[in-house]
Amino acid sequence: MNTYLHDQAPIDMTLLYIEGDSERRLYYTRILKALCNKVYISFNIEDGISQVARVCPDMILMDMGMQDTAGVSALQRLRELESETPIVIVSACEEVSCFQQAIEWDVSAYLLHPCSAEELKQTLCKVMKKCHQTDTQAPIILSEGLMYQESIKSLILDGKPVSLNKKEARLLEYLLKYKNVLITYEDIKKHIWAGADVSSASLRTLIKNLRKKGMARLIQNISGRGYVLNLHSKQ
């Protein structure tokens, strides 16, 4: 297993691993840190939910007992918080009911414990590839020389791609959904950092970073109230 891990380039992704069992956590953490360039570890679902809001993972890996109500409840809470983030389950449960619950909550993959480093690597790569497949969706024109390509979560400024991190992309898409409409500070916080208590400074920093990427003239601050994405095109 060590030879396999050393011969592989890390997957470019941020992964959150939620595991309550110390032995399993140690086993999989060693594998995951060799497979992915950013790995965050949570010991329970409460900490996991808190970390989701902070790190905005590209993927969530959960080792849980899908046969009990606590495991299903944890999955439900995560899916309600992160409707689009892919979730991969690794579990010892082989019952049909476990797989059915996973399907119901839109789990991207279900692995049986213990799984090898190679099996885990192939699964993570497959899920990531599926998530990043480009589609034929037309870019959204924001202003002259500036577009947003949702399929790759990137701005296109004067023909050159400007990548956005997950929070920046989520914020831009939220503003686009309610373009030309005032969105309050609190509503934005709830949407970007669902379930977390964040400061106004965190929101201002996120807005500032997005503005630096070509959005400075489009995002207007209405003092004491919120922000407006000013778009005058038909899109």
C-alpha positions as CSV (number, residue, x, y, z in Angstrom):
1,M,0.0,0.0,0.0
2,N,2.8,2.4,0.8
3,T,4.4,1.9,-2.7
4,Y,1.0,2.7,-4.3
5,L,0.6,5.9,-2.3
6,H,4.1,7.1,-3.0
7,D,3.7,6.6,-6.7
8,Q,0.5,8.7,-7.0
9,A,0.2,12.5,-7.4
10,P,-2.3,14.0,-4.8
11,I,-5.8,14.7,-6.0
12,D,-6.3,18.5,-6.2
13,M,-9.3,18.7,-3.8
14,T,-10.3,19.8,-0.3
15,L,-11.8,16.8,1.5
16,L,-13.6,16.7,4.8
17,Y,-13.5,13.3,6.6
18,I,-16.0,12.7,9.4
19,E,-15.3,9.6,11.6
20,G,-16.1,8.9,15.2
21,D,-14.2,5.6,15.5
22,S,-10.5,6.3,16.4
23,E,-9.1,3.2,14.8
24,R,-10.9,3.7,11.5
25,R,-10.1,7.4,11.6
26,L,-6.3,6.6,11.9
27,Y,-6.4,4.0,9.1
28,Y,-8.2,6.2,6.6
29,T,-6.6,9.5,7.5
30,R,-3.2,8.1,6.6
31,I,-4.5,7.1,3.2
32,L,-6.4,10.3,2.6
33,K,-3.5,12.6,3.4
34,A,-1.5,10.8,0.8
35,L,-4.3,10.9,-1.8
36,C,-5.6,14.5,-1.4
37,N,-3.7,17.8,-1.0
38,K,-6.1,19.2,1.6
39,V,-7.8,16.9,4.2
40,Y,-9.8,18.1,7.2
41,I,-10.8,15.7,10.0
42,S,-13.9,15.8,12.2
43,F,-14.6,13.4,15.1
44,N,-18.4,13.8,15.0
45,I,-21.2,15.3,13.0
46,E,-21.5,18.5,15.0
47,D,-17.8,19.4,14.3
48,G,-18.3,18.2,10.7
49,I,-21.1,20.6,10.1
50,S,-19.1,23.4,11.7
51,Q,-16.1,22.6,9.5
52,V,-18.3,22.5,6.3
53,A,-19.1,26.2,6.8
54,R,-15.5,27.1,7.4
55,V,-13.6,25.1,4.7
56,C,-16.2,24.6,2.0
57,P,-15.0,21.1,1.0
58,D,-15.1,19.8,-2.5
59,M,-16.1,16.4,-1.1
60,I,-17.3,14.9,2.2
61,L,-16.3,11.4,3.2
62,M,-18.3,9.8,6.0
63,D,-17.6,6.5,7.9
64,M,-20.9,5.9,9.5
65,G,-23.4,3.3,10.6
66,M,-26.1,3.7,7.9
67,Q,-28.2,1.0,9.7
68,D,-29.0,3.3,12.7
69,T,-31.1,6.4,12.9
70,A,-28.1,8.5,14.1
71,G,-26.2,7.8,10.9
72,V,-29.1,8.6,8.7
73,S,-29.8,11.8,10.7
74,A,-26.2,12.9,10.2
75,L,-26.4,12.3,6.5
76,Q,-29.7,14.2,6.3
77,R,-28.3,17.2,8.2
78,L,-25.2,17.3,5.9
79,R,-27.3,17.1,2.7
80,E,-29.6,19.8,3.9
81,L,-26.6,22.0,4.6
82,E,-24.7,21.1,1.4
83,S,-27.2,20.2,-1.3
84,E,-24.5,20.0,-4.1
85,T,-21.3,18.8,-2.4
86,P,-20.6,15.2,-3.2
87,I,-20.8,12.8,-0.3
88,V,-19.0,9.4,-0.2
89,I,-20.0,6.9,2.4
90,V,-17.6,4.2,3.7
91,S,-19.5,1.8,6.0
92,A,-19.5,-1.8,7.3
93,C,-23.2,-2.0,6.6
94,E,-24.1,-4.4,3.7
95,E,-27.9,-4.3,4.2
96,V,-30.1,-3.2,1.3
97,S,-31.7,-0.6,3.6
98,C,-28.3,1.1,4.0
99,F,-27.9,1.5,0.3
100,Q,-31.5,2.7,-0.1
101,Q,-30.9,5.4,2.5
102,A,-27.7,6.5,0.7
103,I,-29.6,6.7,-2.6
104,E,-32.4,8.7,-1.0
105,W,-29.9,11.3,0.2
106,D,-28.0,11.6,-3.1
107,V,-24.8,9.9,-2.0
108,S,-22.2,9.9,-4.8
109,A,-20.6,6.6,-3.8
110,Y,-20.9,3.8,-1.2
111,L,-17.8,1.8,-0.2
112,L,-17.7,-1.1,2.2
113,H,-15.2,-1.0,5.0
114,P,-12.3,-1.8,4.9
115,C,-11.4,-0.5,1.5
116,S,-7.9,-0.2,0.0
117,A,-6.1,2.9,-0.9
118,E,-6.4,2.1,-4.6
119,E,-10.2,1.6,-4.3
120,L,-10.6,4.8,-2.4
121,K,-8.4,6.7,-4.9
122,Q,-10.4,5.4,-7.8
123,T,-13.7,6.3,-6.2
124,L,-12.7,9.9,-5.3
125,C,-11.2,10.5,-8.7
126,K,-14.4,9.2,-10.4
127,V,-16.7,11.4,-8.3
128,M,-14.5,14.5,-8.8
129,K,-14.3,13.9,-12.6
130,K,-18.1,13.6,-12.8
131,C,-18.5,16.8,-10.8
132,H,-16.1,18.7,-13.0
133,Q,-17.4,17.6,-16.4
134,T,-18.0,20.7,-18.5
135,D,-21.4,21.2,-20.1
136,T,-22.7,23.3,-23.0
137,Q,-24.2,25.9,-20.8
138,A,-23.6,29.4,-22.2
139,P,-21.6,31.8,-20.0
140,I,-23.5,34.6,-18.2
141,I,-22.5,38.0,-19.5
142,L,-21.9,40.4,-16.6
143,S,-20.4,43.4,-18.3
144,E,-18.3,44.2,-21.4
145,G,-15.4,41.8,-21.3
146,L,-16.6,40.0,-18.2
147,M,-18.5,36.7,-18.1
148,Y,-19.2,33.9,-15.6
149,Q,-19.0,30.2,-16.7
150,E,-20.9,28.3,-14.1
151,S,-19.9,24.9,-15.3
152,I,-16.2,25.6,-14.3
153,K,-16.9,28.1,-11.5
154,S,-14.8,30.7,-13.2
155,L,-15.0,34.3,-14.4
156,I,-13.8,35.1,-17.9
157,L,-12.2,38.5,-17.9
158,D,-11.1,39.8,-21.3
159,G,-10.9,36.3,-22.6
160,K,-8.8,34.9,-19.6
161,P,-10.2,32.6,-16.9
162,V,-10.2,34.0,-13.4
163,S,-10.8,31.1,-11.0
164,L,-13.1,31.4,-8.0
165,N,-12.9,29.5,-4.8
166,K,-16.1,27.7,-3.6
167,K,-17.3,30.5,-1.3
168,E,-16.7,33.2,-4.1
169,A,-18.6,31.1,-6.6
170,R,-21.5,30.5,-4.2
171,L,-21.7,34.1,-3.4
172,L,-21.7,35.2,-7.1
173,E,-24.3,32.6,-8.0
174,Y,-26.5,33.8,-5.1
175,L,-26.1,37.4,-6.3
176,L,-26.9,36.4,-9.8
177,K,-30.1,34.6,-8.7
178,Y,-31.3,37.9,-7.2
179,K,-29.6,40.4,-9.5
180,N,-30.6,44.0,-9.2
181,V,-32.2,43.2,-5.9
182,L,-31.0,44.2,-2.4
183,I,-29.8,41.1,-0.4
184,T,-29.3,41.7,3.3
185,Y,-26.1,41.0,5.1
186,E,-27.8,38.3,7.2
187,D,-29.3,36.6,4.2
188,I,-25.9,36.3,2.5
189,K,-24.3,35.0,5.7
190,K,-27.0,32.3,6.1
191,H,-26.5,31.3,2.4
192,I,-22.7,31.2,2.4
193,W,-22.1,30.0,5.9
194,A,-25.2,28.0,6.7
195,G,-25.4,27.0,10.4
196,A,-22.3,29.0,11.4
197,D,-22.0,32.2,13.3
198,V,-19.7,34.4,11.2
199,S,-18.6,38.0,11.6
200,S,-19.5,40.9,9.3
201,A,-15.7,41.1,8.7
202,S,-15.8,37.7,7.1
203,L,-18.5,38.8,4.7
204,R,-16.7,42.0,3.9
205,T,-13.5,40.1,3.1
206,L,-15.4,37.7,0.8
207,I,-17.0,40.6,-1.0
208,K,-13.6,42.4,-1.3
209,N,-12.0,39.3,-2.8
210,L,-14.7,38.8,-5.3
211,R,-14.5,42.5,-6.3
212,K,-10.8,42.2,-6.9
213,K,-11.5,39.6,-9.6
214,G,-13.3,42.0,-11.9
215,M,-16.6,42.6,-10.0
216,A,-15.7,45.9,-8.3
217,R,-18.1,48.0,-10.4
218,L,-21.0,45.5,-10.3
219,I,-21.3,44.8,-6.5
220,Q,-22.8,47.7,-4.7
221,N,-22.9,48.1,-0.9
222,I,-26.1,49.7,0.5
223,S,-24.8,50.9,3.8
224,G,-26.3,49.3,6.8
225,R,-28.5,47.0,4.7
226,G,-26.8,44.7,2.2
227,Y,-25.5,44.3,-1.3
228,V,-26.8,44.5,-4.8
229,L,-25.4,43.0,-8.0
230,N,-26.2,45.6,-10.6
231,L,-26.7,44.0,-14.0
232,H,-28.5,45.8,-16.8
233,S,-28.3,43.1,-19.5
234,K,-31.2,40.9,-20.4
235,Q,-29.4,37.9,-18.8
